[in-house]
């Protein structure tokens, strides 16, 4: 079954939101107006900029740690690197 985003209310802020493609859109405090804004957003959803592949431009933690250790070995005392 396909999943589609649904509006949700944040009581701490008193505002309705909807999350579309990892981005939250503020729909305002009024429930009726928020659902109208939600329907307008969903009608134009195809016009949103598309996200690239999930891992594009991101590095895995192990890659970042290895780069840090290489830098430490070259730029810090040997005891710092061995620790």
PyMOL commands that set and color helices and strands:
alter all, ss='L'
color gray80, all
select helices_A, chain A and resi 31-43+45-47+61-75+78-82
alter helices_A, ss='H'
color red, helices_A
select strands_A, chain A and resi 8-10+15-20+23-28
alter strands_A, ss='S'
color yellow, strands_A
deselect
rebuild
show_as cartoon
